[in-house]
Amino acid sequence: MRKSIKNIYTYTFIYSFLLLNPIWVIYLLRIGYSLYYVTILDVIFYLTIVLVSLPLGRVTDRIGKKKALMISSVTTGIGIILFGIFTSFLGITLSYILWGIGVAINSSALESLTYDYSKSHNLKYLEIYGAVNFLASLSVAVASIVGGFIGQFFGLKVVIIITGIIVIISTVNTLKIKEKVTANKAASGGIGYWKFIKERRVFSLLVIRIALILDINMMIIFKQPYYEEMGIGTAIIGIIFFIDVLLRGISSLYTQKLSFIAKDRFNSMLFFTSAIFFTIFIPGIMENYLAIFFLILNSVIFGFYSNILSEEVNVLIPTEIRATVLSVIFLISSLITAIAEPLLGYLATVKGVMYTLLIFSFAFLIMSSLAIFLYIQRKDSDGSFKLRPV
């Protein structure tokens, strides 16, 4: 295996070793923030991504994905450390802004770098990207169980600060990644990214990816209090998160081998979005151990189907503007998350997390139905599909 891909894999594992994964919401609740204020802080995080995603995506296309990942690691790590140090609203706000900038850079840079590398070395993208996501999930899974136990015995603040230090350490691996240099047409205005986004096929795929990202964002924030409402301790929550994220990683790892399931793009879109709806809806009507199964299944489906959509989108986008176009996905999904989270957070505070998941399941259904409708509009009278402007 070539050295660069090993370094990409190692970087992914270290950057994703988020010990705080199963405890950060619980930490905020314990230092005096209600679930509503937790979501307000998350709004700041996602609004930061909204404001910086597009400009930083363009910067990434200019300076290169390797340098972008290095900046991402440092910024994310510092943000997380400050999150563990400050307890005031303003202090945590500052930490969230830095954290959001780091995540915004990483989100488009890593996917773009992985696609460019796989294509320049004649490798199967779903296989490489599946491995990247598997390692990210494996890292989070291991970190979740370790973080859960550290939090229970040494305190949640310790977990957060150690997480930030580990993320900064991932910078070392970015120095070893070799990136193929390409002529940057985007910088000179040779390629307009909006031209590609406006194509109906691309636009429908962007909408469905945004729906999936919104789903995973909501699950990240509401799973922890959902499990705590059930009376589950942090150590056990860590184990549940370990299983959850590990299975998501395994489904991602085997995307290439199981990609035949999604060969019929329209029917697979219909099937997987419907399945995700039920994995949110069922925990919204029953709060028991069966609900835990469906919440884990939600992650498994995301691990597989998000990779399928990633390849569909990336194959349509030129290298020179790939990070920019991908940043649009994170921009819009973050904007929608910033709008939805405080509303759902308030609802969770007043009505409970279970009822909130029920409401969110229908919000997801509406968004995924919109994507399916846009996809259907690509059909010509002869049944074939063509790209058309929105």
N, C-alpha and C positions, 0 to 999 in steps of 0.2 A: 504494500500500500504506500502511496506517495506520502512524503513527509508533511506536506501542507495540509492534507485532509486530516492527518493525525492531529495536527496542531489545532485545526478547526474543531475537531471532536473534543480535544482536551480543554480548549477554551470554553466551549459550550458547557461542559460538565462543571468546571470550576465557577463560571459566571452564574450558573443556575443552582448552585448549592445554597439554596435559600433556607437556612435553619429556621427563619421566622415564619415560614409558610403556614404552619398550623396555628400560630399563636398571635399574629400581629393585631388582628381584630380584637381578640380577647385582651391583649395588652392595653389597647386604647380604652376598652370598656372598664378595665380595672383601675386605670389612672383617672377615671372620672368622666369619660366621654360617653354620651348615650349613642345608640346605634345611628340615630339621626345625624349627630355631629361627626360620627365616623364617615358617613356618606358625604357630608359636606367637605371634609378633608379630602376624600376621594375625588370630589368634583374639582378641587384645586389641582390634584394630580393629573386628572384627565384633561382639564382645560389647558394645563401646561403642554401636554402632548398635542392638543389641538393647535395651539399657537406656534409650536416649534417644529411639528412633524414635516410640513411641506418645505420650509426653508432649510431644515437640517437634512432632509432627503436630497435636496439639490446640492447642498454642501458635500454630502456623502458621495454623490456622483462625481463631484469635482476633485475632492482630495483623495478619494479611494476608500474602499470598505475597510481595509486593514487599519488605517489611521482612525477611521470613525469608530471602530470597535474598541480601540485603545482609549479614546476619549469617553466612550460609553461606560467602560469599566470603572474609570476613575470617578466620573460624575455620579454614577449609580452608587458606588461604594461609599463615597462621602455623604451622599443623601441619606443612606441607610444608617450610617454611624450617627449622624445628627438626629435622626429619628429616635435613636436609642438614648441620646443625651438630653434632648429637650423634652419638656412636658407641657410647656405653654402652647397655646394655639398658634401664635406667631412663629415660634420655634419649629413646631411640627410642619407648619405651612412651608417654611424655608426648606426643610428636609424633603418635603414632597415635591417641591418645584425642581430641586436638583435630581431627585430620584426619577421624576417624570422625564426630564431632559435626557437622562441616560438611557431609559427604556425606549424613548422615541427614536434615538439614534440606533440602538441595538436592533430594534424590531425590523427595520427595513434593511439595514446593512448586512446582518447575518444571513437572512434569506436570499438577498441579492448576491452576496459573495458565494454562497453555496450553489446557487443555480449557475452562476458564471463558471465556477470551478468544474462542476459536473459536465457542462456542455463543452468546455475547452479541452477536457480530458476524455471525451466520449464515454462518460459514465452515465448510468441511469439516475436521473434526478430524484425520482421517488425513492430509490434505494438510498442515495446519499442523504437527502433531506429527511427521510424516515429515520435514518441512523442518528442524525443530528437531534431530531425531536425526541427520539428514544433516550439518548444520553441526557438531554435536558430533563426529561421526565424522570429517568432513573436517579439523576442527581437530586432533583426536588424530592423524590420519594424517600431516598436515604436521608436527606437533610431533614425531612419532615419528622421522621421517627426519632432521629437524633435530637432535633430541636425541641420536640415535645418532651422528651425526658430531661434535657438540660433545663428547660423552662420549669419543669415540675420540681427539680431538685436544687437549681442554682438561681432561678429567677428569670423572668422574661426579658428584662433589660440586657442581661448578659448574652442571651441568644441573639438579640438584634445587633449588638455591637460586633460580635464575632462574625455575623453574616456580612456586615459591611467590609470588614477586613479581608475576608475570603474573596469577595467580589473584586476588590482592588488588586488582589494577587493575580487574578485572571489576566491582568494587563501584560504580564510576562509572556504569555502564549501568543498574544497578538504580534509581538516582535518577530516571531518565528514563522508567521504566515506569509507565504509568497502569493502576491496578487498579480494577475495578468493585466498589463496596462493597455487600455484601449483609447482610440481617438475620441475625445469628448465633444461630441456634436451638441450635446445638451447645453454646454457652456456658451456656445456661440449661437444658440437658438436654432440649430439645424433641425432639431426634432421637437415638436410640440407635444408634451405629454397629454394635454387635454384632448388632442385628436384621438388618442387611443382610449381614453376614459369614456368618451362620448359614443364609441362603438357599442351598439346594443348588447352584443355578446359579452364584451368586457364589463360593461356597466352592470349587467345582471349578475355576473360572477362576483363583482365587487360588492354588490348588495348582499348576496348570500354569505360572503366571507365576513362582512360587517356584522351580519346577524349572528354568525357563529362566535365572533370575537366578543360581541355584546353578551352572549350566553355565558362564555367562559369567565368574563369579567364579573358578571352577577353571581356566578357560582362561587368564585373566589371569595367574595365578601359575605355571602349569605350562608355558605355551608358551615362555617365555624359557629356562628350563633345558633344555627339550626340544630347542630349536634349538641351544643351546650343546653339548649332548651329541652333536649331529650335526657339531660342529666349525665352526659358522658364527660369524663375527666380529660384533661389536656393530653395526658400520656396515651390514652386510648384514641383520642382524636388524631394524634400523631400517627398511630398505626393505621387508622382509617385513611388518612391522607396518603400514607405510604402505599397502601393497596390501590387507592384511587389513581395516583399519579403514575405508579409503576405499570398498571394495566393500560393507561393512556399511552405510555411510552411503547409498550409492546405492540399495541394496535398501530402505532405510528411506524414502528420498525418493520412490520410486515405489510405495509401499504403496497409496496411493489408487487409482492407475491399475491396479494388479494385484490389488486387493482381491477381484475376482470369483473369483480362484483359491480364496479361503477362504470363499466364499459358503455352502457346506455346512459348517457349523461343526464337526460331529462328525468327518466324513471328513478335514477339513483338520487337526484336532487329531491324528488318528491318523497322517496322512501326515507332518506336520512333526516330531512327536515321534520317529517312527521314523527319519526322515532325520537328526535330530540325534544319535540313538543311534549310527548308523553312522559319523557324522563324528568321534565319539569312539572308537568301537570299532576302526576301521581303523588310526588312528595307534597304537593300543594293541597291534597285532599286527605292525606293520611301521614301522621308523624310516628313512624315505627321503623323496625329494622328492614322491612321491605322497601321503604323509602330510601334507605341508605344504599340499597342495591341499585335503584334507579338513578340516584345521583352519581354513583360510580359509573354506571352505564353511560350516562351523559358524557363523562370524560373520555370513555373508550371510543364512542362515536366521534367525538371531536378530534381525537388523535388520528383517526383514520381519514375522515372525510375532509378535514382542513388541509391535509397534504394533497389530496386529489384536486381540490380547488386551487391550491397553490401552483401546482403544475399547469393547470388550465390557464391561469392568469399569466404566469411567467413566460409561457411559450409564445404569447401574443405580444410581449413587450420587448423592445430593443434594449440591449445592455446599457446603452448610454443614459437611459432615463428610468431604468428599472427601479432603483431605490426611490426616485421621486414619485413614481406611480404607486409603489407599494406604501409609501408614506401617506398617500391620500386615503388608503384603506384605514390606517391607524388613526388618521386625523378625524375622519367621519365617525368611526366606531367610538373613539374617545369622546367626541362631542355628544353623541347620543347617550353614552354612558354617563357623562357629566350631567346631562338633563334628567336621565332616568333614576340615577342612584339616590339623590336626595328625596325624590318622591317616593321611591320604594323603601328608602330608609325610614322615612316618617311613617309610612304605612306599617313597616315591620315593628316600629316602636309602639304604635297605637294598636294594631291588630295582631301582631305576631308574625314570625318569619314564614310559617306555613302558608298563611293567607297571602302573603307577599309573593311567594313562589307561584301560587295559583294565578294571580293577576299577571305576573311576568310571563307565564307560559302563553297567555293569549297575545301579549305584546310581541313575543317571538314569532307566534303563528302569523300575525299580521305582516311582519317584516319579511319573513321567508316566503309568504304568499305573494308579496310584491315582486320578489326576485324571480319566482316561478312564472308570474305573469309576464315580466319583461323577457324572460327566456322564451316563452311561448310565442311572443310577438316576432321573434326572428324567423318563424316559419313562413315560407312562401306557399303559394297555392299548390305547388307540386310536392310539398312536404319537406323540401330541403331547407337548410339554414344558411343565411347570409348575414354578413355584418352590415348594420345600418346605424345611422346616427340616432341618438335618443330624441 
